[in-house]
Amino acid sequence: MNYAAILHSHALFWLLAVILFVVTVILIKKQKEKPAKIVQMTLRLMYVLTLATGGWLLLQYTTSNTILKGILAVWLIYVMEMITTRSKNGTLTGNLKSFYWIQFAIALIVVLYFGYVVT
């Protein structure tokens, strides 16, 4: 496939993942369990598609920067999954809540920086 097509697909999957993450958190907060579960499963599909397109890009252009981008992306996905899962289970409270949200903010900023500024 074309590099530009994969790159744009990858960026689109990331955008959709962040949007679905926000929607999932809002639905969980409003205690809408069934819609939250559906959106969370769609979010997990976006994780898989993002990792697949990112893996393809990594295989095509293996550099130390792309490897670092991949590691940072997995960290961001981990934090997003922990926030949604722990919020749903009611175990995301107090300092742990702040810990994960700060990690999310830092990881998102760093991933965006490495994704668009560092080549």
Beta strands, then each sheet from edge to edge (+ up, - down):
end
